[in-house]
Amino acid sequence: MYSIAKHKQKENISEYLLFLWQMEDLLRGIDFDLSRLDAEILPSIVDEAERLKTRSWLAEMARDMERSSLQVSGHHLETYEVLNELAMLQQTLLTITKSAPFIKAYEEAQPVLEEFRKKGEKVPKSDIETALTALYGVLTLRIAKKEVSEETSKAMAPISAYLRELTRAYHLMKSGKPF
């Protein structure tokens, strides 16, 4: 799990955030009980070094989440750090570099994001968090083998395009290339 997270962090920051959210939910699902982590989750990791890294990483995340009173909801500090980085990048793409592909994807996603906000109980603050929350909801349904309506699947296309453009720019920025 640790190696998967690091790979996603390097290759696709949006997937990395969704993976972090899955790990947060996994920790909540075992009530932050590290003995349950050891007994129920970690045995599926065959490589011992990977298992130890994963345990250390998840144990630290669990401690941080408990200290921050995130047992029921909310996100780990690292998640918010990345979301803030993405928000600053988005502002740059919209107002400074005026990236045409990003602006097009962003504008096409707006109606869907607004609709999602109207339907949501806890409305995320940013467009980025709203988009990720929508995708996470669909991901959660698919993992649970529940049906995702055609309307919902169709609505995810502009959200995915928006996040894809933002993710592309993020990784270009991180590698020092023009975005």
C-alpha positions in Angstrom: 0.0 0.0 0.0 2.8 2.4 0.8 4.5 1.8 -2.5 1.2 2.2 -4.3 0.7 5.6 -2.5 4.2 6.8 -3.4 3.7 5.7 -7.1 0.4 7.6 -7.3 1.9 10.6 -5.6 4.6 10.7 -8.3 2.4 9.8 -11.3 -1.1 11.1 -10.7 -1.8 13.5 -7.8 -5.6 13.2 -8.1 -5.4 9.4 -7.7 -3.0 9.9 -4.8 -5.6 12.0 -3.0 -8.3 9.5 -3.7 -6.0 6.7 -2.4 -5.3 8.8 0.8 -9.1 9.1 1.3 -9.4 5.3 1.0 -6.7 4.8 3.6 -8.5 7.3 5.9 -11.7 5.3 5.5 -9.8 2.0 6.0 -8.4 3.4 9.3 -11.9 4.5 10.4 -13.2 1.1 9.4 -10.9 -0.6 11.9 -11.5 2.1 14.5 -7.8 3.1 14.3 -7.0 -0.2 16.0 -3.4 -1.1 15.0 -3.9 -4.7 16.2 -6.7 -5.0 13.7 -4.5 -3.5 11.0 -1.9 -6.1 11.8 -4.4 -9.0 11.8 -6.8 -8.0 9.0 -5.0 -5.8 6.5 -1.3 -6.2 6.6 -1.2 -10.1 6.1 -2.3 -9.6 2.5 1.0 -7.8 1.8 3.5 -10.5 0.9 6.7 -8.5 0.8 7.9 -8.0 4.4 9.7 -4.6 3.7 6.5 -3.3 2.0 4.4 -4.6 4.9 6.6 -2.8 7.5 6.6 0.5 5.5 2.9 0.3 5.1 2.4 -0.4 8.8 4.6 2.5 9.8 2.9 4.9 7.3 -0.7 3.9 8.3 0.2 3.9 12.0 1.5 7.5 11.7 -1.6 8.5 9.7 -3.9 6.9 12.4 -2.1 8.8 15.2 -2.3 12.1 13.3 -6.0 11.6 12.5 -6.8 10.8 16.1 -4.8 13.8 17.4 -6.7 16.0 14.9 -10.1 14.5 15.9 -10.7 13.0 12.5 -12.3 9.7 13.7 -15.6 10.4 11.9 -14.9 12.7 9.1 -12.3 15.1 7.6 -9.0 14.6 6.0 -5.4 14.1 7.1 -3.2 17.2 7.0 -1.2 15.9 4.0 -4.4 15.8 2.0 -5.1 19.5 2.7 -1.5 20.4 1.9 -1.9 18.9 -1.5 -5.4 20.4 -2.0 -3.9 23.8 -1.2 -1.1 23.3 -3.7 -3.6 22.3 -6.4 -5.8 25.4 -5.5 -2.8 27.7 -6.0 -2.0 26.0 -9.3 -5.6 26.3 -10.4 -5.5 30.0 -9.7 -2.3 30.3 -11.7 -3.8 28.4 -14.6 -6.9 30.6 -14.6 -5.4 34.0 -14.1 -1.7 34.1 -14.8 -0.9 31.5 -17.5 -4.5 31.5 -18.8 -4.1 27.9 -19.9 -6.7 27.4 -22.7 -7.0 23.6 -22.2 -7.4 24.0 -18.4 -9.9 26.8 -18.7 -12.0 24.9 -21.2 -12.1 21.8 -18.9 -12.7 23.9 -15.8 -15.6 25.7 -17.4 -17.2 22.5 -18.8 -17.0 21.0 -15.3 -18.7 23.9 -13.5 -22.4 23.0 -14.2 -21.8 19.5 -12.9 -19.9 20.7 -9.9 -22.7 23.1 -9.1 -25.3 20.3 -9.4 -23.2 18.1 -7.1 -23.0 20.9 -4.6 -26.8 21.2 -4.6 -27.2 17.5 -3.9 -24.5 17.2 -1.3 -25.1 17.3 2.5 -21.6 18.5 3.4 -20.6 20.8 0.6 -16.8 20.9 0.0 -15.3 24.4 -0.2 -13.3 24.2 -3.4 -14.0 23.0 -6.9 -11.1 20.6 -6.6 -12.4 19.0 -3.4 -16.0 18.9 -4.9 -14.6 17.1 -8.0 -12.6 14.6 -6.0 -15.6 14.0 -3.7 -17.8 13.2 -6.7 -15.2 10.8 -8.1 -14.6 9.2 -4.7 -18.4 8.6 -4.4 -18.4 6.8 -7.7 -15.3 4.9 -6.8 -16.9 3.8 -3.5 -20.0 2.6 -5.3 -18.0 0.6 -7.8 -15.8 -1.0 -5.0 -19.1 -2.0 -3.2 -20.3 -3.4 -6.6 -23.3 -1.1 -6.5 -24.8 0.3 -9.7 -23.6 3.7 -11.0 -26.4 5.3 -13.0 -25.7 6.3 -16.6 -26.5 9.9 -15.7 -23.8 9.8 -13.0 -21.3 8.2 -15.2 -22.0 10.8 -17.9 -21.6 13.6 -15.3 -18.2 12.3 -14.3 -16.7 12.9 -17.8 -16.3 16.7 -17.4 -15.1 16.3 -13.8 -12.5 13.8 -14.9 -11.4 16.0 -17.8 -11.0 19.0 -15.3 -9.0 16.9 -12.8 -6.9 15.4 -15.6 -5.9 18.9 -16.9 -5.1 20.0 -13.3 -3.1 16.8 -12.6 -1.2 17.2 -15.9 -0.2 20.8 -15.0 0.7 19.8 -11.4 3.2 17.1 -12.5 4.7 19.5 -15.2 5.1 22.1 -12.4 6.7 19.6 -10.1 9.1 18.5 -12.8 10.1 22.1 -13.5 8.6 22.1 -17.0 6.3 24.8 -18.3 2.6 24.1 -17.8 
